[in-house]
């Protein structure tokens, strides 16, 4: 229901990138209908937390592991990419492209739309989340 109303797919908090910057958070109780043990419809209340995050890069962890076997190196690559201005990255890699970088004397070449994504919707469609 929420996804249709806001035209975005909500994600579980665990799916947010570790470097995502929350801009606003709102926790509220929502009334929902559920089934009790006997199968009867009953009203219940569930707590929902909505968090708006600043635009950020989303990574495909599985494909990133294929490029960098070392966990520390993957973390360094993600830190490096997150240091870029998100709007500039979106503009430069909107239609794909490769982001090449050298870290710790190791060359890494990330492909936009394969290893990293500019929004959660693209990451979801690529089954990165």
Buried (B, 14 or more C-beta within 10 A) or exposed (E): EEEEEEEEEEBEEEBBBEBBEEEEEEEEEEEEEEEEEEEEEEEEEEEEEEBEBEBBBBBBEEBBEEBBEEEEBBEBBBEBBBEBEBEEBBEEBEEEEEBEEEEEEEEBEBBBBBBBBBBBBBBBEBEBB
